Amino acid sequence: MDVREVGGRQEPPPRERPVRLGVGFLAYNEEELIAKTVEEAVTSLSAIPGLTWHVVVVNDGSRDRTGEIAEEL
């Protein structure tokens, strides 16, 4: 990888293609935490310039409202 100097520090060259990231959460009976967890992930991912992302929540057979809450997000 080539390195260039910018403002006195070395940085890799800018990417030619956008960066894409997928984040997955496996959730089993997580109705109390799933909304906060996903919201924090979305906030963090949204703060990264140039990043294209998606979040997937897999409801692993929960017996509580995990799936319902995840669908609402």
Stockholm file with secondary structure:
# STOCKHOLM 1.0

chainA/1-73         MDVREVGGRQEPPPRERPVRLGVGFLAYNEEELIAKTVEEAVTSLSAIPGLTWHVVVVNDGSRDRTGEIAEEL
#=GR chainA/1-73 SS CCCEEETTEEECCCCSSCEEEEEEEEESSCTTTHHHHHHHHHHHHHTSTTEEEEEEEEECSCSSSHHHHHHHC
#=GC SS_cons        CCCEEETTEEECCCCSSCEEEEEEEEESSCTTTHHHHHHHHHHHHHTSTTEEEEEEEEECSCSSSHHHHHHHC
//
